[in-house]
Amino acid sequence: MPTQPGRNEPCWCGSGKKYKHCHLAQDQQAPATPSTLPMDSTASDFTRPAPYVPPPPPERSAADLAFEAEWEHFKQADLDGKIALFLEKLDNRSLEAEDSFEMLLAIREESDVKHNADARVRFAALIDRLRRELPEVYQEDQHFYLEDLIQDTIADQHWAALPSLLNELAALLPGKIDEFFHVVYAALYHGQAAPVLTAMQAVWHTVVGADEILPTGIDEYGSLIMQLMLYDHLELAPTVRDADSTFMAALSAYGTPIIDWFERALRHLTASAPTVWRAEDFGEAVDAEQWAVNVEGLWFEFMADQHRRAAVPYSKSHLARRELLHVLHQQFAQPATPGKPAKGKTRRKVTPATPPVAPLIPRFKTLDHELGQQFSIFGSRPYHAGAPLELLPAYLHFIARLGLIHPSELDEALAELRPLTANIGQTLTSYGGDVHLAQAVEDAWSETNLDRLRNDPALDAARAQPIVIMPPIETAVPQTFTLKVTYRGDPDAWFVIELRADQTLDHLHTAILDAADFDSDHLYSFYLSGRAWDEDTEYAPQKARYSSRTRLSDLRLRLKQRWLYLFDYGDQHEFDVQLIAASPDQPRGTYPRLIEQHGQMPPQYPYAEDDGEEWADDEDEAWADDDLDSDPA
């Protein structure tokens, strides 16, 4: 027996139990083995425990050795040799699913299929033989093979083969939804919305009832179907102006369509010319909701303009719109620049903060961060990065043509943003994009194309004019803010809170918890962008922008602006906060104050522990007098 451990230490036998619950009683009955030499003893008075000797590794079977030799032979072979060995195993029916996948993966990588059309044809022939001759082996990794074949079909622009491949992959839903959407975005980028829509609609009944997909995922799936139906509707009836009842009824089979959004989209997408926009339509006087509506309408009109002028598919500009609108909303919500101490005043009094800007021009830092989110080894989205980068120069040129930015601002924006495209071709292809995507982005940012946009004669008249700087709007300084707070998990549960302008976000946090009847025993954050974990707009007790030091007046909020309050990073209770009123009148009474309350808030701890659950392995261990030094939690 090894040296005797303490009572509460792990047992020497390796069982994982404490010594007192394992061999303690047995060892106390056995003759004592001294652990140290007595003063008058010699080494012969006791026997030391023998050192642990690991057992010898199991003998390798002849089959194992043969398999390893075969695989080593495959790895050392050239490309033709690898293909020959694969076909040999296929012919003699000795090919198993794992062997097939690994061998085809090696063949695909060595063939450089992204840049070699002949290699794509040869790879497709190998897959076809596997499917016909060993269908059970093919089906084991069918989703991977289909994803490869669809990517190769896109690379070859062989659109006639795409529908059947998409339908076959869609039939594997809901289990293979990640693989499915990877190729869906690739197809949408290339304007193949019709076969994508058909495949998604065919399996909607399977997706809508799937336990494997979160409810939010099902909603997003249905929402994409409805948007693709909109683009398909425009292709079939490009002169339509209104969302007729038949079309809206068809949409409702896949969720609850937002009628106002579809009507607005159709109106802008089918307009014969862009709206006569003014800079004031995106200025400080516009409330947050109207600003969002205006920016979205502007983007729909850019999509229509690109469809007319450059035959850009709606589904490609859809991907660009989604990401660049996120960027513009992000900039809208970013914190205002703090004010500086006024001259001759104490440091407690500061000059007004710099008003927040809501530019129509994406800025380098925000766009770089947003696009960087699309590249991950766990789930990259190269088409969500490539589409906005490709269309960005054309978008900047579009808003310059409309007079919303000065041509010199177009020049500055192109110069500022161009470094984002350094090595972009290699990045996009390395993270799953195709060569057509990479080349299109590089072409869009080539000096030839940028010069064409800068030197457009349509901008000559505007270039001759000076930049007009809008003067700041003089408004009364708000003294109180009225906020509507809605629980995201149940929109029927909401309340209205009023606070003084000089009170902080920490005061708002406390008021929300009081109204929700939650205990204040967890961390929280506010996100002005409305997106959880967005560090660029986060205020929290433990962050650089302290919520306890940030007054509501410091945020320079616009009327109807929404943001997110996230409480408890574990259970993740999310609340939408919206500014619904701001008053210049001096506050009277006690603040914060609860003005109105509706609905029933859910419990704070929806997954509370079962009262009967035991923390310890057994009851006597949990409460034994000699075990109080341990922490069962």
C-alpha positions as CSV (number, residue, x, y, z in Angstrom):
1,M,0.0,0.0,0.0
2,P,1.3,3.5,-0.8
3,T,1.9,6.1,2.0
4,Q,-1.3,6.7,3.9
5,P,-3.3,9.8,2.8
6,G,-5.3,12.2,5.0
7,R,-9.0,11.4,5.7
8,N,-10.3,14.0,3.3
9,E,-7.7,13.4,0.6
10,P,-8.3,11.2,-2.5
11,C,-7.9,7.5,-1.8
12,W,-4.6,6.0,-2.7
13,C,-6.3,3.3,-4.8
14,G,-7.4,5.8,-7.5
15,S,-11.1,5.3,-7.1
16,G,-11.8,9.1,-6.9
17,K,-13.5,8.8,-3.5
18,K,-12.2,10.4,-0.3
19,Y,-9.9,8.1,1.7
20,K,-12.3,7.9,4.6
21,H,-15.1,6.6,2.4
22,C,-12.9,4.1,0.6
23,H,-9.9,2.2,2.2
24,L,-9.6,4.0,5.6
25,A,-11.4,1.3,7.6
26,Q,-9.6,-1.6,5.8
27,D,-6.2,0.0,6.4
28,Q,-6.8,0.7,10.0
29,Q,-7.3,-3.1,10.5
30,A,-4.1,-4.0,8.6
31,P,-0.7,-3.9,10.3
32,A,0.7,-0.4,10.3
33,T,3.3,0.4,7.7
34,P,5.7,3.2,8.9
35,S,5.8,6.1,6.5
36,T,9.1,7.4,8.0
37,L,12.1,5.8,9.6
38,P,12.1,5.7,13.4
39,M,15.2,7.2,15.0
40,D,16.6,3.7,15.9
41,S,15.4,1.8,12.9
42,T,17.3,0.6,9.8
43,A,16.1,0.3,6.2
44,S,15.5,-3.4,6.8
45,D,12.8,-2.8,9.4
46,F,10.1,-2.1,6.8
47,T,9.2,-2.6,3.2
48,R,8.7,0.5,1.0
49,P,5.8,0.4,-1.6
50,A,6.9,-0.6,-5.1
51,P,6.9,2.2,-7.7
52,Y,4.0,2.2,-10.1
53,V,4.8,0.5,-13.4
54,P,2.3,1.1,-16.2
55,P,1.1,-1.9,-18.0
56,P,2.6,-2.6,-21.4
57,P,0.6,-1.4,-24.4
58,P,-1.7,-3.9,-26.0
59,E,-0.3,-5.9,-28.8
60,R,-1.2,-4.5,-32.2
61,S,-3.3,-6.8,-34.3
62,A,-2.2,-7.8,-37.8
63,A,-5.3,-5.9,-39.2
64,D,-4.3,-2.7,-37.3
65,L,-0.8,-2.9,-38.7
66,A,-2.0,-3.5,-42.2
67,F,-4.4,-0.6,-42.0
68,E,-1.7,1.8,-40.8
69,A,0.6,0.7,-43.6
70,E,-2.1,1.2,-46.1
71,W,-2.9,4.7,-44.9
72,E,0.8,5.6,-44.8
73,H,1.1,4.4,-48.4
74,F,-1.9,6.5,-49.4
75,K,-0.4,9.6,-47.8
76,Q,2.9,9.2,-49.6
77,A,1.3,8.7,-53.0
78,D,0.9,11.5,-55.5
79,L,-2.5,12.7,-56.6
80,D,-3.0,10.1,-59.3
81,G,-1.8,7.4,-56.8
82,K,-4.3,8.6,-54.2
83,I,-7.2,8.4,-56.7
84,A,-6.1,4.9,-57.8
85,L,-6.0,3.7,-54.2
86,F,-9.4,5.1,-53.5
87,L,-10.9,3.4,-56.6
88,E,-9.2,0.2,-55.7
89,K,-10.9,0.1,-52.3
90,L,-14.1,1.1,-54.0
91,D,-13.9,-1.7,-56.4
92,N,-13.2,-4.4,-53.8
93,R,-15.9,-3.1,-51.5
94,S,-13.4,-2.5,-48.6
95,L,-14.1,1.2,-48.4
96,E,-15.6,2.3,-45.1
97,A,-17.3,5.7,-44.4
98,E,-14.4,7.1,-42.4
99,D,-11.8,6.0,-45.0
100,S,-13.9,7.4,-47.8
101,F,-14.3,10.8,-46.2
102,E,-10.6,11.2,-45.3
103,M,-9.4,9.9,-48.7
104,L,-11.7,12.2,-50.7
105,L,-10.8,15.2,-48.4
106,A,-7.1,14.6,-49.2
107,I,-7.7,14.2,-52.9
108,R,-9.8,17.4,-52.9
109,E,-7.2,19.5,-51.1
110,E,-4.3,18.2,-53.3
111,S,-6.4,18.8,-56.5
112,D,-6.8,22.5,-55.7
113,V,-10.4,22.3,-56.9
114,K,-11.1,26.0,-56.2
115,H,-8.8,27.0,-59.1
116,N,-8.9,23.9,-61.3
117,A,-12.0,23.1,-63.3
118,D,-10.7,19.7,-64.5
119,A,-10.1,18.7,-60.8
120,R,-13.7,19.6,-60.0
121,V,-15.0,17.3,-62.8
122,R,-12.8,14.5,-61.6
123,F,-13.9,15.0,-58.0
124,A,-17.6,14.9,-59.0
125,A,-17.0,11.7,-60.9
126,L,-15.5,10.1,-57.7
127,I,-18.5,11.2,-55.7
128,D,-20.9,9.8,-58.3
129,R,-19.2,6.4,-58.3
130,L,-19.3,6.3,-54.5
131,R,-23.0,7.2,-54.5
132,R,-23.9,4.5,-57.1
133,E,-21.7,1.7,-55.9
134,L,-21.6,2.1,-52.1
135,P,-24.7,4.2,-51.3
136,E,-24.6,3.4,-47.5
137,V,-21.0,4.7,-47.3
138,Y,-22.0,7.8,-49.3
139,Q,-25.0,8.6,-47.1
140,E,-22.8,8.5,-43.9
141,D,-21.2,11.9,-45.0
142,Q,-23.7,12.9,-47.6
143,H,-23.9,16.5,-46.3
144,F,-20.2,17.1,-46.7
145,Y,-20.1,15.7,-50.2
146,L,-23.2,17.8,-51.3
147,E,-21.6,20.9,-49.8
148,D,-18.5,20.3,-51.9
149,L,-20.5,19.6,-55.0
150,I,-22.5,22.7,-54.6
151,Q,-19.4,24.8,-54.1
152,D,-17.9,23.3,-57.3
153,T,-21.1,24.0,-59.2
154,I,-21.0,27.6,-58.1
155,A,-17.3,27.8,-59.1
156,D,-18.2,26.5,-62.6
157,Q,-21.4,28.7,-62.8
158,H,-23.2,25.5,-63.8
159,W,-26.6,26.7,-62.6
160,A,-28.7,23.9,-64.1
161,A,-27.2,21.4,-61.7
162,L,-27.8,23.6,-58.6
163,P,-31.5,22.9,-57.9
164,S,-31.2,19.2,-57.5
165,L,-28.2,19.5,-55.2
166,L,-29.9,22.1,-53.0
167,N,-33.0,20.0,-52.8
168,E,-31.0,16.9,-51.8
169,L,-29.1,18.9,-49.0
170,A,-32.3,20.5,-47.8
171,A,-33.9,17.1,-47.4
172,L,-31.3,16.5,-44.6
173,L,-32.7,19.3,-42.5
174,P,-33.1,20.1,-39.7
175,G,-30.0,18.2,-38.7
176,K,-27.6,19.7,-41.2
177,I,-28.8,23.3,-41.2
178,D,-25.3,24.9,-40.8
179,E,-24.0,23.2,-43.9
180,F,-27.2,24.1,-45.8
181,F,-27.0,27.8,-45.0
182,H,-23.3,28.0,-45.9
183,V,-24.2,27.1,-49.5
184,V,-27.5,29.1,-49.4
185,Y,-25.5,32.3,-48.9
186,A,-23.1,31.4,-51.7
187,A,-26.1,30.8,-54.0
188,L,-27.8,34.1,-53.0
189,Y,-24.6,36.0,-53.6
190,H,-24.6,34.7,-57.2
191,G,-28.3,35.6,-57.8
192,Q,-29.7,32.0,-57.5
193,A,-32.6,33.0,-55.2
194,A,-35.2,31.0,-57.1
195,P,-33.7,27.5,-56.4
196,V,-32.8,28.4,-52.9
197,L,-36.4,29.6,-52.3
198,T,-37.8,26.3,-53.7
199,A,-35.6,24.2,-51.6
200,M,-36.3,26.1,-48.4
201,Q,-40.1,26.0,-49.0
202,A,-40.0,22.3,-49.7
203,V,-38.8,21.4,-46.2
204,W,-40.5,24.2,-44.2
205,H,-42.9,21.7,-42.6
206,T,-39.9,19.9,-41.3
207,V,-38.1,22.9,-40.0
208,V,-41.0,24.6,-38.3
209,G,-41.6,21.7,-35.9
210,A,-37.9,20.8,-35.3
211,D,-36.7,20.5,-31.8
212,E,-33.0,20.8,-33.0
213,I,-33.6,24.5,-34.1
214,L,-34.2,27.3,-31.6
215,P,-37.4,29.3,-32.1
216,T,-35.4,32.3,-33.1
217,G,-33.7,30.2,-35.8
218,I,-37.0,29.0,-37.1
219,D,-38.2,32.6,-37.2
220,E,-35.1,33.6,-39.2
221,Y,-35.6,30.7,-41.6
222,G,-39.2,31.8,-42.2
223,S,-38.2,35.5,-42.5
224,L,-35.6,34.7,-45.2
225,I,-38.2,32.7,-47.2
226,M,-40.5,35.7,-47.1
227,Q,-37.8,38.1,-48.2
228,L,-36.8,35.8,-51.1
229,M,-40.5,35.6,-52.0
230,L,-40.4,39.4,-52.3
231,Y,-37.4,39.4,-54.6
232,D,-39.0,36.6,-56.7
233,H,-42.2,38.7,-56.8
234,L,-40.3,41.6,-58.2
235,E,-38.6,39.5,-60.9
236,L,-42.0,38.1,-62.0
237,A,-43.9,41.4,-61.8
238,P,-41.3,44.3,-61.8
239,T,-43.9,47.0,-62.2
240,V,-45.9,46.1,-59.1
241,R,-46.2,48.9,-56.5
242,D,-48.3,47.4,-53.7
243,A,-48.3,44.2,-51.7
244,D,-51.6,42.7,-52.8
245,S,-53.6,40.4,-50.7
246,T,-52.7,37.3,-52.6
247,F,-49.0,38.0,-52.1
248,M,-49.4,38.8,-48.4
249,A,-51.5,35.6,-47.9
250,A,-48.7,33.6,-49.5
251,L,-46.1,35.2,-47.1
252,S,-48.2,34.3,-44.0
253,A,-47.6,30.6,-44.6
254,Y,-44.1,31.2,-43.3
255,G,-44.7,33.4,-40.3
256,T,-46.3,36.8,-39.6
257,P,-45.2,39.3,-42.2
258,I,-44.7,42.9,-41.2
259,I,-47.1,44.4,-43.7
260,D,-45.7,48.0,-43.4
261,W,-42.1,46.7,-44.1
262,F,-43.1,44.8,-47.2
263,E,-45.2,47.7,-48.5
264,R,-42.3,50.1,-47.9
265,A,-39.8,47.7,-49.5
266,L,-42.0,47.3,-52.6
267,R,-42.6,51.1,-52.9
268,H,-38.9,51.9,-52.9
269,L,-37.7,48.9,-54.9
270,T,-40.1,49.6,-57.7
271,A,-39.8,53.4,-57.9
272,S,-38.8,54.6,-61.3
273,A,-36.4,57.1,-59.7
274,P,-34.9,57.6,-56.2
275,T,-36.7,59.7,-53.7
276,V,-35.7,63.4,-53.5
277,W,-33.8,62.9,-50.2
278,R,-32.4,65.8,-48.2
279,A,-29.6,65.8,-45.7
280,E,-32.2,66.8,-43.1
281,D,-33.9,63.5,-43.5
282,F,-31.0,61.9,-41.7
283,G,-30.2,64.8,-39.4
284,E,-30.5,65.4,-35.7
285,A,-34.1,66.5,-35.8
286,V,-35.3,63.2,-37.0
287,D,-36.3,60.7,-34.3
288,A,-34.6,57.3,-34.1
289,E,-37.5,55.3,-35.6
290,Q,-37.9,57.7,-38.6
291,W,-34.1,57.8,-39.1
292,A,-34.1,54.0,-39.4
293,V,-37.0,54.0,-41.8
294,N,-35.3,56.6,-44.0
295,V,-32.0,54.8,-44.1
296,E,-33.7,51.5,-45.0
297,G,-35.7,53.2,-47.7
298,L,-32.5,54.8,-49.1
299,W,-30.9,51.3,-49.2
300,F,-33.9,49.8,-51.0
301,E,-33.5,52.5,-53.6
302,F,-29.8,51.7,-54.0
303,M,-30.7,48.0,-54.5
304,A,-33.1,49.0,-57.3
305,D,-30.6,51.4,-58.8
306,Q,-27.9,48.6,-58.9
307,H,-30.4,46.2,-60.4
308,R,-31.2,48.6,-63.2
309,R,-27.8,50.0,-63.9
310,A,-25.5,47.0,-63.2
311,A,-27.8,44.0,-63.2
312,V,-26.9,43.3,-59.6
313,P,-29.2,40.5,-58.2
314,Y,-31.5,41.6,-55.4
315,S,-30.3,38.6,-53.4
316,K,-26.6,39.9,-53.6
317,S,-27.5,43.4,-52.6
318,H,-29.7,41.9,-49.8
319,L,-26.6,40.5,-48.2
320,A,-24.8,43.8,-48.5
321,R,-27.8,45.8,-47.1
322,R,-28.1,43.6,-44.1
323,E,-24.5,44.1,-43.0
324,L,-24.1,47.8,-43.9
325,L,-27.3,48.8,-42.2
326,H,-25.9,47.1,-39.1
327,V,-22.8,49.3,-39.4
328,L,-24.9,52.5,-39.8
329,H,-27.0,51.6,-36.8
330,Q,-23.9,50.8,-34.9
331,Q,-22.5,54.3,-35.6
332,F,-25.8,55.9,-34.7
333,A,-25.7,54.2,-31.3
334,Q,-22.1,54.7,-30.5
335,P,-21.5,56.9,-27.4
336,A,-21.1,60.7,-27.8
337,T,-17.7,62.2,-27.3
338,P,-17.6,63.4,-23.7
339,G,-17.6,67.1,-23.0
340,K,-14.6,69.0,-21.7
341,P,-14.3,71.2,-18.6
342,A,-15.4,74.8,-19.4
343,K,-12.7,77.5,-19.0
344,G,-12.8,79.2,-15.6
345,K,-15.3,76.6,-14.3
346,T,-14.9,73.8,-11.8
347,R,-14.3,70.3,-13.3
348,R,-17.8,69.3,-12.2
349,K,-19.3,71.5,-15.0
350,V,-18.6,70.6,-18.5
351,T,-19.3,71.9,-22.0
352,P,-22.0,70.0,-23.9
353,A,-20.9,66.7,-25.3
354,T,-20.3,66.5,-29.1
355,P,-23.6,65.6,-30.7
356,P,-23.8,62.0,-31.9
357,V,-23.5,61.7,-35.7
358,A,-25.6,59.4,-37.8
359,P,-23.5,59.3,-41.0
360,L,-24.5,57.6,-44.1
361,I,-20.8,56.8,-44.6
362,P,-19.5,53.7,-42.9
363,R,-16.4,54.5,-40.9
364,F,-13.3,52.4,-41.0
365,K,-13.2,51.2,-37.4
366,T,-16.9,50.2,-37.2
367,L,-16.9,48.5,-40.6
368,D,-13.6,46.7,-39.8
369,H,-15.1,45.4,-36.6
370,E,-18.4,44.3,-38.2
371,L,-16.8,42.5,-41.1
372,G,-14.2,40.9,-38.8
373,Q,-17.1,39.2,-37.0
374,Q,-17.8,37.2,-40.3
375,F,-14.5,35.4,-40.2
376,S,-14.2,32.5,-37.7
377,I,-12.8,29.0,-37.9
378,F,-16.1,27.8,-36.2
379,G,-18.5,29.4,-38.7
380,S,-17.2,31.9,-41.2
381,R,-19.6,33.9,-43.5
382,P,-17.4,35.1,-46.4
383,Y,-20.4,36.2,-48.5
384,H,-21.6,38.5,-45.6
385,A,-18.2,40.2,-45.7
386,G,-17.6,40.1,-49.5
387,A,-21.0,41.4,-50.7
388,P,-20.9,44.7,-48.7
389,L,-17.3,45.3,-49.6
390,E,-18.0,44.8,-53.2
391,L,-21.0,47.1,-53.3
392,L,-19.7,49.7,-50.9
393,P,-18.0,51.9,-53.6
394,A,-21.1,51.9,-55.7
395,Y,-23.2,52.8,-52.6
396,L,-21.0,55.8,-51.7
397,H,-21.2,57.0,-55.4
398,F,-25.0,56.6,-55.2
399,I,-25.4,58.9,-52.1
400,A,-23.0,61.4,-53.7
401,R,-25.2,61.4,-56.9
402,L,-28.2,62.1,-54.7
403,G,-26.4,65.0,-53.0
404,L,-26.4,63.4,-49.6
405,I,-22.7,63.6,-49.4
406,H,-20.3,66.0,-51.1
407,P,-18.0,64.4,-53.8
408,S,-15.0,65.3,-51.7
409,E,-16.5,63.2,-48.9
410,L,-16.8,60.4,-51.4
411,D,-13.1,60.7,-52.2
412,E,-12.2,60.7,-48.5
413,A,-14.4,57.7,-47.7
414,L,-12.9,55.7,-50.5
415,A,-9.4,56.5,-49.3
416,E,-10.2,55.7,-45.7
417,L,-11.9,52.4,-46.4
418,R,-9.7,51.0,-49.1
419,P,-7.1,49.5,-46.7
420,L,-9.9,47.1,-45.6
421,T,-9.4,45.3,-48.9
422,A,-5.7,44.5,-48.5
423,N,-5.2,40.8,-49.2
424,I,-9.0,40.5,-49.3
425,G,-9.0,37.9,-52.1
426,Q,-6.9,35.5,-50.1
427,T,-8.9,36.1,-47.0
428,L,-12.2,35.4,-48.6
429,T,-11.1,32.2,-50.3
430,S,-9.3,31.0,-47.2
431,Y,-12.5,31.3,-45.2
432,G,-14.8,29.5,-47.6
433,G,-15.5,32.0,-50.3
434,D,-15.2,31.3,-54.1
435,V,-12.8,32.8,-56.6
436,H,-15.6,34.8,-58.2
437,L,-16.4,36.5,-54.9
438,A,-12.7,37.3,-54.3
439,Q,-12.2,38.7,-57.8
440,A,-15.4,40.8,-57.7
441,V,-14.3,42.5,-54.5
442,E,-10.8,43.2,-55.9
443,D,-12.3,44.6,-59.1
444,A,-14.7,46.9,-57.2
445,W,-11.8,48.4,-55.3
446,S,-9.4,48.6,-58.2
447,E,-8.0,52.0,-59.0
448,T,-9.6,51.8,-62.4
449,N,-13.1,51.4,-60.9
450,L,-12.5,54.0,-58.1
451,D,-11.3,56.6,-60.7
452,R,-14.5,55.9,-62.8
453,L,-16.6,56.6,-59.8
454,R,-14.7,59.7,-58.7
455,N,-14.6,61.2,-62.2
456,D,-18.3,60.6,-63.0
457,P,-19.5,63.7,-64.9
458,A,-22.7,63.5,-62.9
459,L,-20.7,64.7,-59.9
460,D,-19.0,67.7,-61.7
461,A,-21.7,70.3,-60.7
462,A,-21.6,69.2,-57.1
463,R,-17.8,69.3,-57.0
464,A,-17.9,72.9,-57.9
465,Q,-20.0,73.7,-54.8
466,P,-18.6,74.1,-51.3
467,I,-19.5,71.6,-48.6
468,V,-22.5,72.7,-46.6
469,I,-22.2,72.2,-42.9
470,M,-25.5,72.0,-41.1
471,P,-25.6,74.2,-38.0
472,P,-26.4,72.5,-34.7
473,I,-30.1,72.5,-33.8
474,E,-31.0,74.6,-30.8
475,T,-33.3,72.6,-28.5
476,A,-34.4,72.9,-24.9
477,V,-32.2,70.9,-22.6
478,P,-34.2,67.9,-21.3
479,Q,-34.6,67.7,-17.5
480,T,-36.5,64.4,-17.3
481,F,-36.7,61.3,-19.5
482,T,-39.6,58.9,-19.9
483,L,-38.6,55.4,-20.9
484,K,-40.6,52.4,-21.9
485,V,-39.0,49.1,-20.9
486,T,-40.2,45.9,-22.6
487,Y,-39.2,42.4,-21.7
488,R,-38.0,40.8,-24.9
489,G,-39.1,37.3,-23.9
490,D,-42.7,38.6,-23.5
491,P,-43.6,41.9,-25.3
492,D,-46.8,42.0,-23.3
493,A,-44.8,42.6,-20.1
494,W,-43.7,46.3,-20.1
495,F,-43.6,49.3,-17.9
496,V,-42.8,53.0,-18.1
497,I,-40.2,54.7,-15.9
498,E,-39.4,58.4,-15.5
499,L,-35.9,59.6,-14.4
500,R,-34.1,62.9,-14.1
501,A,-31.6,63.7,-16.8
502,D,-28.8,63.8,-14.3
503,Q,-29.5,60.3,-13.0
504,T,-27.2,57.5,-14.2
505,L,-27.7,54.3,-16.0
506,D,-27.1,52.6,-12.7
507,H,-30.3,54.3,-11.4
508,L,-32.1,53.0,-14.5
509,H,-30.8,49.5,-13.8
510,T,-32.2,49.7,-10.2
511,A,-35.5,51.0,-11.3
512,I,-36.0,48.3,-13.9
513,L,-35.2,45.6,-11.3
514,D,-37.6,47.1,-8.9
515,A,-40.4,47.2,-11.5
516,A,-39.6,43.6,-12.6
517,D,-39.4,42.4,-8.9
518,F,-35.9,40.9,-9.5
519,D,-33.1,40.6,-7.0
520,S,-30.1,42.7,-7.7
521,D,-27.6,39.9,-7.4
522,H,-26.1,39.6,-10.9
523,L,-24.1,41.6,-13.3
524,Y,-25.7,43.7,-16.0
525,S,-24.9,45.8,-19.2
526,F,-26.6,48.4,-21.3
527,Y,-25.9,48.2,-25.1
528,L,-26.9,51.3,-27.1
529,S,-26.8,49.3,-30.3
530,G,-29.5,46.9,-29.0
531,R,-27.1,44.0,-29.6
532,A,-25.9,41.9,-26.7
533,W,-22.1,41.6,-26.2
534,D,-21.4,44.6,-28.5
535,E,-18.5,46.1,-26.6
536,D,-18.4,49.3,-28.7
537,T,-21.7,50.5,-27.2
538,E,-21.6,48.8,-23.8
539,Y,-22.0,50.5,-20.4
540,A,-21.6,48.3,-17.3
541,P,-20.3,48.5,-13.7
542,Q,-17.2,46.5,-14.6
543,K,-16.4,48.2,-18.0
544,A,-14.4,51.2,-19.1
545,R,-17.7,53.2,-19.6
546,Y,-19.1,52.9,-16.1
547,S,-22.8,52.9,-15.9
548,S,-22.7,54.5,-12.5
549,R,-20.8,57.5,-13.9
550,T,-22.9,57.9,-17.1
551,R,-25.8,60.2,-16.8
552,L,-28.7,59.9,-19.1
553,S,-28.0,63.4,-20.4
554,D,-24.5,62.3,-21.4
555,L,-25.9,59.8,-24.0
556,R,-27.4,62.5,-26.2
557,L,-30.4,60.2,-26.9
558,R,-32.8,60.8,-29.7
559,L,-36.5,60.5,-29.2
560,K,-37.8,56.9,-29.8
561,Q,-34.2,55.6,-29.7
562,R,-34.0,51.9,-28.4
563,W,-31.3,50.1,-26.6
564,L,-30.8,46.9,-24.7
565,Y,-30.6,46.2,-21.0
566,L,-29.1,42.8,-20.3
567,F,-29.4,41.5,-16.7
568,D,-27.8,38.3,-15.4
569,Y,-25.3,36.9,-18.0
570,G,-26.4,33.4,-17.1
571,D,-30.2,33.4,-17.4
572,Q,-29.8,36.5,-19.7
573,H,-32.9,38.5,-19.1
574,E,-33.1,41.1,-22.0
575,F,-35.2,44.3,-21.9
576,D,-35.7,46.8,-24.7
577,V,-35.5,50.4,-23.4
578,Q,-37.0,53.2,-25.5
579,L,-37.0,56.9,-25.0
580,I,-40.6,57.9,-25.5
581,A,-40.6,61.5,-24.1
582,A,-38.1,64.2,-22.9
583,S,-39.3,67.2,-20.9
584,P,-37.5,70.5,-20.4
585,D,-39.6,71.1,-17.2
586,Q,-37.7,71.1,-13.9
587,P,-38.3,67.7,-12.1
588,R,-40.3,67.7,-8.9
589,G,-40.6,64.9,-6.5
590,T,-38.7,61.6,-6.2
591,Y,-37.0,59.9,-9.1
592,P,-36.8,57.3,-10.6
593,R,-40.6,56.7,-10.6
594,L,-42.8,54.0,-12.0
595,I,-45.5,55.6,-14.2
596,E,-47.2,52.6,-15.8
597,Q,-47.0,48.8,-15.8
598,H,-48.6,46.1,-17.9
599,G,-48.4,42.3,-18.2
600,Q,-46.8,39.7,-15.9
601,M,-43.1,39.5,-15.7
602,P,-41.7,35.9,-15.8
603,P,-39.8,34.5,-12.8
604,Q,-36.3,35.7,-12.3
605,Y,-35.0,32.1,-12.0
606,P,-36.8,30.0,-14.6
607,Y,-34.4,27.1,-14.1
608,A,-34.3,27.1,-10.3
609,E,-32.7,24.0,-8.7
610,D,-35.1,21.2,-7.5
611,D,-35.5,21.4,-3.7
612,G,-34.8,17.7,-3.4
613,E,-31.6,17.7,-5.4
614,E,-28.5,16.5,-3.4
615,W,-25.3,18.5,-3.7
616,A,-23.1,15.7,-2.4
617,D,-22.7,12.1,-3.5
618,D,-24.4,10.9,-0.4
619,E,-26.3,12.4,2.5
620,D,-23.8,11.6,5.3
621,E,-20.9,13.1,3.2
622,A,-22.9,16.3,2.7
623,W,-23.4,16.9,6.4
624,A,-20.8,14.9,8.3
625,D,-19.1,16.8,11.2
626,D,-15.6,16.0,9.9
627,D,-16.4,17.2,6.4
628,L,-17.4,20.8,7.1
629,D,-14.2,22.1,5.6
630,S,-15.4,21.2,2.1
631,D,-17.7,23.3,-0.1
632,P,-20.3,21.1,-1.8
633,A,-21.4,23.9,-4.1
